Amino acid sequence: MRPPLRAVATLAAVAALLTGCGTGDDWSQPRPTPSPVGALGAGFVDPTDPPKPEGTVTPRPGSWNAVHPPKDYRVVLITTGDDGPTKALVKAVEEWAEDEDVDLRTIVPKDAHDFVPSIDRAVKMTPDLIVSAGNDLIDPLAMVTASHLSQQFLVVGAEVAEPTHNVTAADWSGASFRGEGLGMSSTYDPNSFTPERCAAAIRAGVAAVLNNLTGIVIWLDQH
């Protein structure tokens, strides 16, 4: 026997409400600056010598593991490139977002002319964090980020040469692309973009941003 139409409608409404709560798909409302869940471990930074703007820190491996974003942390991933390193970074960001219940949205520019407009679109979405993956986005980021100082950015697997306080990078010697026509670093190694290294980049980078350690480079080479 079919249930009454009113009951069907009620069940549908409840299901829709639950789905909306679970996906965190409404970004239209402002909210306080997100706080980290958990604390940084010993060796992430030296508490007696906090990192200076544009400085580099080399955290102890795993010192970021206890830090997690709050549920439905709003992140826009902007990415371009079909090369192996970029794909590895994107996969790491997607897996991190799934593991941490992050509300992740992705923007892929149509072509080089769309790089700056894509970054602008990401800013207008008012996420908690914009993550960039792909070397071709470095120079466009350098053009845009200084005009949006209230928006936090995280570059994984590369870095902006002269970052403002809202641009953090998670990098290592095998990556270290800096744009500005400098060409690829002599230490660049696409094989260094391992799943483990890329996962460390997103997790360490987000841990730094959530703890207000921004505008710095997190160097992921071993001590």
Backbone as JSON Lines, residues from 0, in Angstrom:
{"i":0,"aa":"M","n":[0.85,-1.19,0.0],"ca":[0.0,0.0,0.0],"c":[0.89,1.24,0.0]}
{"i":1,"aa":"R","n":[0.55,2.23,-0.84],"ca":[1.32,3.45,-0.89],"c":[1.01,4.34,0.32]}
{"i":2,"aa":"P","n":[2.03,5.03,0.87],"ca":[1.77,5.96,1.97],"c":[1.03,7.17,1.45]}
{"i":3,"aa":"P","n":[0.29,7.86,2.31],"ca":[-0.43,9.06,1.9],"c":[0.52,10.08,1.29]}
{"i":4,"aa":"L","n":[-0.01,10.89,0.35],"ca":[0.82,11.87,-0.32],"c":[1.42,12.86,0.67]}
{"i":5,"aa":"R","n":[0.65,13.22,1.71],"ca":[1.18,14.17,2.7],"c":[2.4,13.6,3.4]}
{"i":6,"aa":"A","n":[2.36,12.3,3.71],"ca":[3.5,11.66,4.38],"c":[4.71,11.64,3.47]}
{"i":7,"aa":"V","n":[4.48,11.37,2.17],"ca":[5.58,11.35,1.21],"c":[6.23,12.72,1.13]}
{"i":8,"aa":"A","n":[5.4,13.75,1.08],"ca":[5.93,15.11,0.99],"c":[6.73,15.47,2.23]}
{"i":9,"aa":"T","n":[6.24,15.04,3.4],"ca":[6.94,15.33,4.64],"c":[8.29,14.65,4.68]}
{"i":10,"aa":"L","n":[8.31,13.37,4.27],"ca":[9.57,12.64,4.25],"c":[10.56,13.27,3.29]}
{"i":11,"aa":"A","n":[10.08,13.73,2.14],"ca":[10.96,14.36,1.16],"c":[11.55,15.65,1.71]}
{"i":12,"aa":"A","n":[10.71,16.41,2.43],"ca":[11.2,17.67,3.0],"c":[12.27,17.42,4.04]}
{"i":13,"aa":"V","n":[12.05,16.41,4.89],"ca":[13.04,16.08,5.91],"c":[14.34,15.64,5.27]}
{"i":14,"aa":"A","n":[14.26,14.79,4.23],"ca":[15.46,14.32,3.54],"c":[16.23,15.48,2.93]}
{"i":15,"aa":"A","n":[15.5,16.43,2.33],"ca":[16.16,17.58,1.73],"c":[16.86,18.42,2.77]}
{"i":16,"aa":"L","n":[16.21,18.58,3.92],"ca":[16.81,19.36,5.0],"c":[18.08,18.71,5.5]}
{"i":17,"aa":"L","n":[18.04,17.4,5.7],"ca":[19.21,16.69,6.18],"c":[20.34,16.76,5.18]}
{"i":18,"aa":"T","n":[20.01,16.64,3.89],"ca":[21.03,16.71,2.86],"c":[21.69,18.08,2.84]}
{"i":19,"aa":"G","n":[20.88,19.12,2.96],"ca":[21.43,20.46,2.98],"c":[22.35,20.68,4.15]}
{"i":20,"aa":"C","n":[22.0,20.16,5.32],"ca":[22.87,20.32,6.5],"c":[24.18,19.59,6.32]}
{"i":21,"aa":"G","n":[24.13,18.42,5.69],"ca":[25.32,17.6,5.58],"c":[26.32,18.13,4.58]}
{"i":22,"aa":"T","n":[25.85,18.78,3.5],"ca":[26.76,19.22,2.47],"c":[27.35,20.58,2.74]}
{"i":23,"aa":"G","n":[26.72,21.36,3.63],"ca":[27.23,22.69,3.91],"c":[27.3,23.53,2.65]}
{"i":24,"aa":"D","n":[26.25,23.47,1.79],"ca":[26.33,24.07,0.47],"c":[25.95,25.55,0.44]}
{"i":25,"aa":"D","n":[25.58,26.15,1.55],"ca":[25.2,27.55,1.59],"c":[26.35,28.38,2.12]}
{"i":26,"aa":"W","n":[27.05,29.08,1.22],"ca":[28.17,29.92,1.61],"c":[27.78,31.39,1.66]}
{"i":27,"aa":"S","n":[26.49,31.67,1.55],"ca":[26.06,33.06,1.44],"c":[26.14,33.8,2.76]}
{"i":28,"aa":"Q","n":[26.12,33.07,3.87],"ca":[26.13,33.71,5.18],"c":[27.55,33.83,5.73]}
{"i":29,"aa":"P","n":[27.94,35.0,6.21],"ca":[29.27,35.14,6.83],"c":[29.32,34.37,8.13]}
{"i":30,"aa":"R","n":[30.53,34.06,8.57],"ca":[30.7,33.37,9.84],"c":[32.05,33.73,10.42]}
{"i":31,"aa":"P","n":[32.27,33.46,11.7],"ca":[33.54,33.84,12.32],"c":[34.72,33.13,11.67]}
{"i":32,"aa":"T","n":[35.89,33.69,11.89],"ca":[37.11,33.06,11.41],"c":[37.23,31.66,12.01]}
{"i":33,"aa":"P","n":[37.43,30.64,11.19],"ca":[37.48,29.27,11.72],"c":[38.65,29.04,12.66]}
{"i":34,"aa":"S","n":[38.42,28.22,13.65],"ca":[39.46,27.87,14.62],"c":[39.89,26.42,14.41]}
{"i":35,"aa":"P","n":[41.15,26.11,14.69],"ca":[41.61,24.73,14.51],"c":[41.04,23.8,15.55]}
{"i":36,"aa":"V","n":[40.9,22.55,15.17],"ca":[40.56,21.49,16.1],"c":[41.86,20.75,16.39]}
{"i":37,"aa":"G","n":[42.31,20.79,17.63],"ca":[43.6,20.2,17.97],"c":[44.7,21.25,17.97]}
{"i":38,"aa":"A","n":[45.89,20.84,18.36],"ca":[47.0,21.78,18.52],"c":[48.24,21.29,17.79]}
{"i":39,"aa":"L","n":[49.07,22.24,17.39],"ca":[50.34,21.91,16.76],"c":[51.25,21.18,17.74]}
{"i":40,"aa":"G","n":[52.0,20.22,17.22],"ca":[52.93,19.48,18.06],"c":[54.26,20.2,18.19]}
{"i":41,"aa":"A","n":[55.09,19.68,19.07],"ca":[56.42,20.25,19.27],"c":[57.22,20.18,17.98]}
{"i":42,"aa":"G","n":[57.92,21.26,17.68],"ca":[58.79,21.27,16.52],"c":[58.17,21.85,15.27]}
{"i":43,"aa":"F","n":[56.9,22.27,15.33],"ca":[56.34,22.9,14.12],"c":[57.0,24.26,13.91]}
{"i":44,"aa":"V","n":[57.03,25.05,14.97],"ca":[57.79,26.31,14.96],"c":[58.48,26.44,16.31]}
{"i":45,"aa":"D","n":[59.47,27.29,16.36],"ca":[60.16,27.58,17.61],"c":[59.39,28.68,18.33]}
{"i":46,"aa":"P","n":[58.76,28.38,19.47],"ca":[57.95,29.4,20.15],"c":[58.76,30.6,20.61]}
{"i":47,"aa":"T","n":[60.06,30.43,20.75],"ca":[60.9,31.57,21.17],"c":[61.35,32.41,19.98]}
{"i":48,"aa":"D","n":[61.11,31.92,18.78],"ca":[61.53,32.65,17.58],"c":[60.47,32.47,16.5]}
{"i":49,"aa":"P","n":[59.31,33.12,16.64],"ca":[58.23,32.95,15.67],"c":[58.67,33.38,14.28]}
{"i":50,"aa":"P","n":[58.11,32.75,13.25],"ca":[58.53,33.06,11.88],"c":[58.21,34.5,11.51]}
{"i":51,"aa":"K","n":[59.12,35.11,10.77],"ca":[58.94,36.47,10.3],"c":[58.19,36.46,8.98]}
{"i":52,"aa":"P","n":[57.54,37.55,8.62],"ca":[56.86,37.61,7.31],"c":[57.81,37.24,6.18]}
{"i":53,"aa":"E","n":[57.31,36.42,5.27],"ca":[58.07,35.89,4.14],"c":[59.19,34.95,4.59]}
{"i":54,"aa":"G","n":[59.18,34.57,5.86],"ca":[60.19,33.66,6.36],"c":[59.88,32.21,6.0]}
{"i":55,"aa":"T","n":[60.83,31.34,6.29],"ca":[60.69,29.92,6.01],"c":[60.84,29.14,7.31]}
{"i":56,"aa":"V","n":[59.94,28.18,7.52],"ca":[60.05,27.29,8.67],"c":[60.13,25.86,8.16]}
{"i":57,"aa":"T","n":[60.86,25.04,8.89],"ca":[60.99,23.62,8.55],"c":[60.44,22.81,9.72]}
{"i":58,"aa":"P","n":[59.14,22.53,9.72],"ca":[58.54,21.85,10.87],"c":[58.99,20.4,10.98]}
{"i":59,"aa":"R","n":[58.99,19.92,12.22],"ca":[59.29,18.52,12.45],"c":[58.21,17.67,11.77]}
{"i":60,"aa":"P","n":[58.6,16.65,11.01],"ca":[57.6,15.82,10.32],"c":[56.54,15.3,11.27]}
{"i":61,"aa":"G","n":[55.29,15.48,10.89],"ca":[54.17,15.0,11.68],"c":[53.72,15.95,12.78]}
{"i":62,"aa":"S","n":[54.41,17.08,12.97],"ca":[54.03,18.0,14.03],"c":[52.7,18.69,13.76]}
{"i":63,"aa":"W","n":[52.17,18.51,12.57],"ca":[50.88,19.08,12.19],"c":[49.73,18.06,12.26]}
{"i":64,"aa":"N","n":[50.04,16.82,12.59],"ca":[49.04,15.74,12.46],"c":[47.82,15.92,13.35]}
{"i":65,"aa":"A","n":[47.97,16.57,14.5],"ca":[46.86,16.69,15.45],"c":[45.94,17.87,15.14]}
{"i":66,"aa":"V","n":[46.27,18.65,14.12],"ca":[45.47,19.82,13.78],"c":[44.49,19.46,12.66]}
{"i":67,"aa":"H","n":[43.22,19.79,12.88],"ca":[42.18,19.51,11.89],"c":[41.32,20.75,11.69]}
{"i":68,"aa":"P","n":[40.77,20.93,10.51],"ca":[39.87,22.06,10.3],"c":[38.51,21.77,10.93]}
{"i":69,"aa":"P","n":[37.74,22.81,11.24],"ca":[36.38,22.57,11.73],"c":[35.53,21.94,10.63]}
{"i":70,"aa":"K","n":[34.47,21.28,11.03],"ca":[33.58,20.63,10.07],"c":[33.02,21.65,9.08]}
{"i":71,"aa":"D","n":[32.94,21.23,7.81],"ca":[32.44,22.08,6.72],"c":[33.3,23.32,6.51]}
{"i":72,"aa":"Y","n":[34.58,23.21,6.8],"ca":[35.55,24.25,6.46],"c":[35.43,24.52,4.96]}
{"i":73,"aa":"R","n":[35.3,25.78,4.6],"ca":[35.02,26.14,3.21],"c":[36.31,26.37,2.44]}
{"i":74,"aa":"V","n":[36.54,25.55,1.44],"ca":[37.78,25.64,0.67],"c":[37.47,25.63,-0.82]}
{"i":75,"aa":"V","n":[38.11,26.55,-1.54],"ca":[38.09,26.52,-3.0],"c":[39.46,26.08,-3.48]}
{"i":76,"aa":"L","n":[39.5,25.03,-4.27],"ca":[40.73,24.59,-4.92],"c":[40.72,25.13,-6.34]}
{"i":77,"aa":"I","n":[41.74,25.91,-6.67],"ca":[41.89,26.38,-8.04],"c":[43.13,25.69,-8.61]}
{"i":78,"aa":"T","n":[42.96,25.06,-9.76],"ca":[44.05,24.24,-10.28],"c":[44.08,24.28,-11.8]}
{"i":79,"aa":"T","n":[45.27,24.14,-12.35],"ca":[45.43,24.05,-13.79],"c":[46.65,23.19,-14.08]}
{"i":80,"aa":"G","n":[46.57,22.44,-15.16],"ca":[47.69,21.6,-15.58],"c":[47.37,20.12,-15.51]}
{"i":81,"aa":"D","n":[47.83,19.38,-16.53],"ca":[47.62,17.94,-16.58],"c":[48.89,17.16,-16.27]}
{"i":82,"aa":"D","n":[49.91,17.83,-15.79],"ca":[51.16,17.16,-15.47],"c":[51.02,16.31,-14.22]}
{"i":83,"aa":"G","n":[51.91,15.37,-14.05],"ca":[51.85,14.45,-12.92],"c":[51.89,15.13,-11.57]}
{"i":84,"aa":"P","n":[52.81,16.09,-11.33],"ca":[52.84,16.76,-10.03],"c":[51.53,17.46,-9.67]}
{"i":85,"aa":"T","n":[50.93,18.15,-10.64],"ca":[49.67,18.84,-10.34],"c":[48.56,17.85,-10.03]}
{"i":86,"aa":"K","n":[48.49,16.77,-10.78],"ca":[47.48,15.75,-10.5],"c":[47.67,15.15,-9.11]}
{"i":87,"aa":"A","n":[48.93,14.94,-8.72],"ca":[49.2,14.39,-7.39],"c":[48.75,15.35,-6.29]}
{"i":88,"aa":"L","n":[48.98,16.64,-6.5],"ca":[48.56,17.64,-5.52],"c":[47.04,17.7,-5.42]}
{"i":89,"aa":"V","n":[46.37,17.7,-6.56],"ca":[44.9,17.76,-6.55],"c":[44.32,16.54,-5.84]}
{"i":90,"aa":"K","n":[44.87,15.37,-6.12],"ca":[44.38,14.16,-5.46],"c":[44.56,14.26,-3.95]}
{"i":91,"aa":"A","n":[45.7,14.79,-3.51],"ca":[45.95,14.92,-2.07],"c":[44.96,15.88,-1.42]}
{"i":92,"aa":"V","n":[44.66,16.98,-2.1],"ca":[43.7,17.95,-1.56],"c":[42.31,17.32,-1.48]}
{"i":93,"aa":"E","n":[41.92,16.6,-2.51],"ca":[40.59,15.97,-2.51],"c":[40.47,14.92,-1.42]}
{"i":94,"aa":"E","n":[41.52,14.11,-1.23],"ca":[41.48,13.08,-0.19],"c":[41.47,13.71,1.2]}
{"i":95,"aa":"W","n":[42.24,14.78,1.37],"ca":[42.22,15.5,2.65],"c":[40.83,16.05,2.94]}
{"i":96,"aa":"A","n":[40.21,16.66,1.93],"ca":[38.88,17.24,2.11],"c":[37.86,16.18,2.5]}
{"i":97,"aa":"E","n":[37.95,15.02,1.88],"ca":[37.01,13.94,2.22],"c":[37.25,13.43,3.62]}
{"i":98,"aa":"D","n":[38.52,13.27,3.99],"ca":[38.84,12.76,5.33],"c":[38.4,13.73,6.43]}
{"i":99,"aa":"E","n":[38.45,15.02,6.14],"ca":[38.22,16.04,7.17],"c":[36.83,16.68,7.09]}
{"i":100,"aa":"D","n":[35.93,16.15,6.26],"ca":[34.6,16.75,6.1],"c":[34.68,18.21,5.69]}
{"i":101,"aa":"V","n":[35.59,18.5,4.8],"ca":[35.74,19.86,4.27],"c":[34.76,20.08,3.13]}
{"i":102,"aa":"D","n":[34.17,21.26,3.08],"ca":[33.28,21.63,1.97],"c":[34.15,22.19,0.86]}
{"i":103,"aa":"L","n":[34.52,21.33,-0.09],"ca":[35.49,21.67,-1.13],"c":[34.79,21.95,-2.46]}
{"i":104,"aa":"R","n":[35.17,23.05,-3.09],"ca":[34.7,23.37,-4.44],"c":[35.92,23.65,-5.3]}
{"i":105,"aa":"T","n":[35.85,23.26,-6.55],"ca":[37.02,23.32,-7.44],"c":[36.75,24.22,-8.63]}
{"i":106,"aa":"I","n":[37.73,25.05,-8.96],"ca":[37.69,25.89,-10.16],"c":[38.86,25.52,-11.04]}
{"i":107,"aa":"V","n":[38.57,25.21,-12.3],"ca":[39.61,24.92,-13.29],"c":[39.51,25.98,-14.39]}
{"i":108,"aa":"P","n":[40.47,26.88,-14.48],"ca":[40.42,27.91,-15.53],"c":[40.35,27.29,-16.92]}
{"i":109,"aa":"K","n":[39.66,28.0,-17.82],"ca":[39.5,27.49,-19.19],"c":[40.81,27.56,-19.96]}
{"i":110,"aa":"D","n":[41.56,28.62,-19.76],"ca":[42.84,28.82,-20.45],"c":[43.63,29.87,-19.68]}
{"i":111,"aa":"A","n":[44.79,30.26,-20.23],"ca":[45.65,31.2,-19.53],"c":[44.98,32.55,-19.31]}
{"i":112,"aa":"H","n":[44.12,32.95,-20.24],"ca":[43.41,34.22,-20.09],"c":[42.41,34.19,-18.93]}
{"i":113,"aa":"D","n":[42.09,33.0,-18.48],"ca":[41.08,32.85,-17.42],"c":[41.72,32.68,-16.04]}
{"i":114,"aa":"F","n":[43.04,32.73,-15.94],"ca":[43.69,32.52,-14.64],"c":[43.28,33.58,-13.62]}
{"i":115,"aa":"V","n":[43.49,34.85,-13.96],"ca":[43.15,35.92,-13.02],"c":[41.65,35.99,-12.77]}
{"i":116,"aa":"P","n":[40.78,35.94,-13.8],"ca":[39.34,35.91,-13.52],"c":[38.91,34.74,-12.64]}
{"i":117,"aa":"S","n":[39.56,33.59,-12.78],"ca":[39.22,32.42,-11.95],"c":[39.58,32.67,-10.5]}
{"i":118,"aa":"I","n":[40.72,33.3,-10.26],"ca":[41.1,33.62,-8.88],"c":[40.11,34.62,-8.3]}
{"i":119,"aa":"D","n":[39.72,35.6,-9.11],"ca":[38.71,36.57,-8.65],"c":[37.4,35.89,-8.31]}
{"i":120,"aa":"R","n":[36.99,34.91,-9.13],"ca":[35.74,34.18,-8.85],"c":[35.86,33.42,-7.53]}
{"i":121,"aa":"A","n":[37.02,32.83,-7.3],"ca":[37.24,32.1,-6.05],"c":[37.13,33.04,-4.85]}
{"i":122,"aa":"V","n":[37.69,34.23,-4.95],"ca":[37.62,35.2,-3.85],"c":[36.17,35.6,-3.58]}
{"i":123,"aa":"K","n":[35.4,35.8,-4.63],"ca":[34.01,36.23,-4.48],"c":[33.14,35.15,-3.83]}
{"i":124,"aa":"M","n":[33.61,33.91,-3.83],"ca":[32.87,32.84,-3.15],"c":[33.04,32.9,-1.63]}
{"i":125,"aa":"T","n":[33.92,33.78,-1.15],"ca":[34.21,33.99,0.28],"c":[34.48,32.69,1.04]}
{"i":126,"aa":"P","n":[35.42,31.88,0.55],"ca":[35.76,30.66,1.3],"c":[36.63,30.99,2.5]}
{"i":127,"aa":"D","n":[36.79,30.0,3.37],"ca":[37.75,30.15,4.46],"c":[39.19,30.14,3.93]}
{"i":128,"aa":"L","n":[39.39,29.41,2.84],"ca":[40.74,29.25,2.29],"c":[40.65,28.96,0.8]}
{"i":129,"aa":"I","n":[41.57,29.55,0.04],"ca":[41.75,29.21,-1.37],"c":[43.07,28.47,-1.5]}
{"i":130,"aa":"V","n":[43.02,27.27,-2.06],"ca":[44.22,26.45,-2.27],"c":[44.56,26.45,-3.75]}
{"i":131,"aa":"S","n":[45.82,26.66,-4.06],"ca":[46.27,26.69,-5.45],"c":[47.19,25.51,-5.72]}
{"i":132,"aa":"A","n":[46.95,24.82,-6.85],"ca":[47.8,23.72,-7.28],"c":[48.07,23.86,-8.77]}
{"i":133,"aa":"G","n":[49.32,23.98,-9.13],"ca":[49.69,24.16,-10.54],"c":[50.61,25.35,-10.7]}
{"i":134,"aa":"N","n":[51.78,25.15,-11.29],"ca":[52.78,26.22,-11.4],"c":[52.3,27.41,-12.23]}
{"i":135,"aa":"D","n":[51.43,27.18,-13.2],"ca":[51.0,28.29,-14.06],"c":[50.17,29.33,-13.31]}
{"i":136,"aa":"L","n":[49.73,29.01,-12.1],"ca":[48.92,29.95,-11.34],"c":[49.75,30.88,-10.46]}
{"i":137,"aa":"I","n":[51.05,30.66,-10.37],"ca":[51.87,31.43,-9.42],"c":[51.91,32.91,-9.77]}
{"i":138,"aa":"D","n":[52.23,33.25,-11.0],"ca":[52.29,34.67,-11.37],"c":[50.91,35.34,-11.29]}
{"i":139,"aa":"P","n":[49.83,34.7,-11.76],"ca":[48.5,35.3,-11.55],"c":[48.16,35.51,-10.09]}
{"i":140,"aa":"L","n":[48.55,34.57,-9.22],"ca":[48.31,34.76,-7.79],"c":[49.06,35.97,-7.26]}
{"i":141,"aa":"A","n":[50.3,36.14,-7.7],"ca":[51.08,37.29,-7.26],"c":[50.41,38.6,-7.65]}
{"i":142,"aa":"M","n":[49.69,38.6,-8.77],"ca":[49.0,39.8,-9.23],"c":[47.75,40.1,-8.4]}
{"i":143,"aa":"V","n":[47.08,39.06,-7.9],"ca":[45.75,39.21,-7.31],"c":[45.77,39.27,-5.79]}
{"i":144,"aa":"T","n":[46.6,38.46,-5.15],"ca":[46.47,38.24,-3.71],"c":[46.67,39.49,-2.87]}
{"i":145,"aa":"A","n":[47.55,40.39,-3.31],"ca":[47.79,41.61,-2.52],"c":[46.58,42.52,-2.49]}
{"i":146,"aa":"S","n":[45.65,42.33,-3.4],"ca":[44.43,43.16,-3.42],"c":[43.31,42.57,-2.59]}
{"i":147,"aa":"H","n":[43.54,41.4,-2.0],"ca":[42.5,40.73,-1.2],"c":[43.12,40.22,0.1]}
{"i":148,"aa":"L","n":[43.59,41.16,0.92],"ca":[44.36,40.79,2.1],"c":[43.55,40.09,3.17]}
{"i":149,"aa":"S","n":[42.22,40.16,3.11],"ca":[41.39,39.46,4.1],"c":[41.12,38.01,3.71]}
{"i":150,"aa":"Q","n":[41.53,37.62,2.51],"ca":[41.32,36.26,2.04],"c":[42.6,35.46,2.19]}
{"i":151,"aa":"Q","n":[42.52,34.29,2.83],"ca":[43.68,33.44,3.01],"c":[43.89,32.54,1.79]}
{"i":152,"aa":"F","n":[45.15,32.44,1.37],"ca":[45.54,31.57,0.26],"c":[46.61,30.6,0.74]}
{"i":153,"aa":"L","n":[46.57,29.39,0.18],"ca":[47.61,28.39,0.43],"c":[48.07,27.83,-0.9]}
{"i":154,"aa":"V","n":[49.35,27.95,-1.18],"ca":[49.95,27.39,-2.39],"c":[50.64,26.09,-2.01]}
{"i":155,"aa":"V","n":[50.29,25.01,-2.68],"ca":[50.93,23.73,-2.39],"c":[51.84,23.34,-3.56]}
{"i":156,"aa":"G","n":[53.06,22.92,-3.22],"ca":[54.01,22.46,-4.23],"c":[54.68,23.57,-5.02]}
{"i":157,"aa":"A","n":[54.59,24.79,-4.56],"ca":[55.23,25.94,-5.2],"c":[55.13,27.1,-4.21]}
{"i":158,"aa":"E","n":[55.57,28.3,-4.62],"ca":[55.45,29.45,-3.73],"c":[55.46,30.74,-4.53]}
{"i":159,"aa":"V","n":[54.84,31.75,-3.98],"ca":[54.88,33.09,-4.55],"c":[56.17,33.76,-4.08]}
{"i":160,"aa":"A","n":[56.87,34.41,-4.99],"ca":[58.2,34.93,-4.67],"c":[58.17,35.95,-3.54]}
{"i":161,"aa":"E","n":[57.22,36.86,-3.54],"ca":[57.13,37.89,-2.5],"c":[55.7,37.89,-1.94]}
{"i":162,"aa":"P","n":[55.39,36.95,-1.06],"ca":[54.01,36.81,-0.59],"c":[53.62,37.92,0.39]}
{"i":163,"aa":"T","n":[52.36,38.3,0.33],"ca":[51.8,39.14,1.38],"c":[51.39,38.25,2.54]}
{"i":164,"aa":"H","n":[50.93,38.86,3.63],"ca":[50.7,38.09,4.86],"c":[49.58,37.07,4.74]}
{"i":165,"aa":"N","n":[48.79,37.15,3.66],"ca":[47.67,36.22,3.48],"c":[48.01,35.07,2.53]}
{"i":166,"aa":"V","n":[49.25,34.94,2.14],"ca":[49.66,33.88,1.2],"c":[50.7,32.99,1.86]}
{"i":167,"aa":"T","n":[50.31,31.75,2.11],"ca":[51.19,30.76,2.73],"c":[51.52,29.7,1.7]}
{"i":168,"aa":"A","n":[52.69,29.11,1.79],"ca":[53.09,28.07,0.84],"c":[53.64,26.87,1.59]}
{"i":169,"aa":"A","n":[53.39,25.7,1.03],"ca":[53.98,24.46,1.53],"c":[54.8,23.88,0.38]}
{"i":170,"aa":"D","n":[56.1,23.82,0.57],"ca":[57.02,23.59,-0.54],"c":[58.16,22.69,-0.09]}
{"i":171,"aa":"W","n":[58.99,22.3,-1.02],"ca":[60.18,21.49,-0.72],"c":[61.16,21.64,-1.86]}
{"i":172,"aa":"S","n":[62.37,21.13,-1.68],"ca":[63.42,21.4,-2.66],"c":[63.11,20.81,-4.03]}
{"i":173,"aa":"G","n":[62.36,19.73,-4.09],"ca":[62.01,19.14,-5.38],"c":[60.9,19.88,-6.1]}
{"i":174,"aa":"A","n":[60.27,20.83,-5.42],"ca":[59.2,21.63,-6.02],"c":[59.74,23.05,-6.23]}
{"i":175,"aa":"S","n":[59.49,23.96,-5.34],"ca":[60.14,25.28,-5.23],"c":[60.03,26.17,-6.47]}
{"i":176,"aa":"F","n":[59.01,26.01,-7.29],"ca":[58.78,26.94,-8.39],"c":[58.28,28.26,-7.83]}
{"i":177,"aa":"R","n":[58.83,29.4,-8.29],"ca":[58.5,30.7,-7.73],"c":[57.99,31.71,-8.76]}
{"i":178,"aa":"G","n":[57.88,31.32,-10.02],"ca":[57.36,32.24,-11.02],"c":[58.28,33.4,-11.31]}
{"i":179,"aa":"E","n":[57.66,34.54,-11.73],"ca":[58.38,35.78,-12.06],"c":[59.43,35.58,-13.14]}
{"i":180,"aa":"G","n":[59.2,34.65,-14.04],"ca":[60.13,34.43,-15.13],"c":[61.45,33.81,-14.72]}
{"i":181,"aa":"L","n":[61.5,33.3,-13.51],"ca":[62.76,32.72,-13.03],"c":[63.04,31.34,-13.6]}
{"i":182,"aa":"G","n":[62.03,30.73,-14.21],"ca":[62.22,29.38,-14.72],"c":[62.14,28.35,-13.62]}
{"i":183,"aa":"M","n":[62.3,27.1,-13.99],"ca":[62.21,26.03,-13.02],"c":[63.49,25.95,-12.19]}
{"i":184,"aa":"S","n":[63.33,25.68,-10.9],"ca":[64.48,25.54,-10.03],"c":[65.36,24.38,-10.49]}
{"i":185,"aa":"S","n":[66.65,24.52,-10.27],"ca":[67.58,23.46,-10.66],"c":[67.37,22.19,-9.85]}
{"i":186,"aa":"T","n":[66.69,22.33,-8.69],"ca":[66.43,21.15,-7.86],"c":[65.07,20.53,-8.14]}
{"i":187,"aa":"Y","n":[64.34,21.07,-9.13],"ca":[62.99,20.56,-9.4],"c":[63.04,19.08,-9.76]}
{"i":188,"aa":"D","n":[62.15,18.33,-9.15],"ca":[62.11,16.89,-9.39],"c":[60.65,16.43,-9.36]}
{"i":189,"aa":"P","n":[60.04,16.16,-10.51],"ca":[58.64,15.74,-10.51],"c":[58.39,14.47,-9.72]}
{"i":190,"aa":"N","n":[59.43,13.65,-9.56],"ca":[59.26,12.42,-8.78],"c":[59.15,12.68,-7.28]}
{"i":191,"aa":"S","n":[59.45,13.92,-6.87],"ca":[59.34,14.24,-5.45],"c":[57.9,14.5,-5.02]}
{"i":192,"aa":"F","n":[56.98,14.6,-5.99],"ca":[55.57,14.83,-5.69],"c":[54.88,13.5,-5.37]}
{"i":193,"aa":"T","n":[55.36,12.88,-4.31],"ca":[54.79,11.6,-3.9],"c":[53.47,11.83,-3.17]}
{"i":194,"aa":"P","n":[52.62,10.81,-3.07],"ca":[51.38,10.97,-2.3],"c":[51.63,11.44,-0.88]}
{"i":195,"aa":"E","n":[52.69,10.93,-0.26],"ca":[52.99,11.3,1.12],"c":[53.4,12.77,1.21]}
{"i":196,"aa":"R","n":[54.24,13.22,0.29],"ca":[54.7,14.61,0.32],"c":[53.55,15.56,0.02]}
{"i":197,"aa":"C","n":[52.72,15.23,-0.95],"ca":[51.6,16.1,-1.3],"c":[50.58,16.16,-0.16]}
{"i":198,"aa":"A","n":[50.35,15.01,0.51],"ca":[49.44,15.01,1.66],"c":[50.01,15.86,2.78]}
{"i":199,"aa":"A","n":[51.31,15.8,3.0],"ca":[51.94,16.63,4.03],"c":[51.79,18.11,3.69]}
{"i":200,"aa":"A","n":[51.88,18.45,2.41],"ca":[51.79,19.85,2.0],"c":[50.44,20.45,2.37]}
{"i":201,"aa":"I","n":[49.35,19.76,2.05],"ca":[48.03,20.31,2.34],"c":[47.78,20.31,3.84]}
{"i":202,"aa":"R","n":[48.17,19.26,4.52],"ca":[47.88,19.19,5.97],"c":[48.73,20.17,6.77]}
{"i":203,"aa":"A","n":[50.01,20.26,6.47],"ca":[50.87,21.21,7.18],"c":[50.48,22.64,6.85]}
{"i":204,"aa":"G","n":[50.15,22.88,5.58],"ca":[49.76,24.23,5.18],"c":[48.49,24.69,5.86]}
{"i":205,"aa":"V","n":[47.48,23.84,5.89],"ca":[46.22,24.2,6.55],"c":[46.43,24.38,8.05]}
{"i":206,"aa":"A","n":[47.26,23.52,8.65],"ca":[47.54,23.66,10.09],"c":[48.16,25.01,10.39]}
{"i":207,"aa":"A","n":[49.05,25.47,9.52],"ca":[49.67,26.78,9.71],"c":[48.63,27.9,9.58]}
{"i":208,"aa":"V","n":[47.81,27.84,8.55],"ca":[46.81,28.89,8.33],"c":[45.84,28.95,9.5]}
{"i":209,"aa":"L","n":[45.37,27.8,9.96],"ca":[44.42,27.77,11.07],"c":[45.02,28.33,12.36]}
{"i":210,"aa":"N","n":[46.34,28.28,12.47],"ca":[47.02,28.8,13.66],"c":[47.63,30.18,13.42]}
{"i":211,"aa":"N","n":[47.15,30.85,12.36],"ca":[47.57,32.23,12.06],"c":[49.07,32.35,11.79]}
{"i":212,"aa":"L","n":[49.68,31.29,11.32],"ca":[51.07,31.33,10.88],"c":[51.05,31.46,9.37]}
{"i":213,"aa":"T","n":[50.81,32.66,8.9],"ca":[50.57,32.88,7.47],"c":[51.63,33.82,6.88]}
{"i":214,"aa":"G","n":[51.65,33.86,5.56],"ca":[52.63,34.69,4.87],"c":[54.03,34.1,4.91]}
{"i":215,"aa":"I","n":[54.12,32.81,5.17],"ca":[55.43,32.14,5.3],"c":[55.49,30.95,4.34]}
{"i":216,"aa":"V","n":[56.68,30.39,4.23],"ca":[56.89,29.16,3.47],"c":[57.15,28.03,4.45]}
{"i":217,"aa":"I","n":[56.38,26.97,4.33],"ca":[56.57,25.78,5.15],"c":[57.42,24.81,4.33]}
{"i":218,"aa":"W","n":[58.65,24.64,4.73],"ca":[59.6,23.83,3.97],"c":[59.55,22.4,4.48]}
{"i":219,"aa":"L","n":[59.19,21.48,3.59],"ca":[58.91,20.12,3.98],"c":[60.07,19.15,3.79]}
{"i":220,"aa":"D","n":[61.25,19.66,3.52],"ca":[62.41,18.78,3.52],"c":[62.66,18.3,4.94]}
{"i":221,"aa":"Q","n":[63.26,17.15,5.06],"ca":[63.54,16.59,6.38],"c":[64.53,17.47,7.12]}
{"i":222,"aa":"H","n":[64.5,17.42,8.47],"ca":[65.5,18.12,9.27],"c":[66.87,17.53,8.97]}
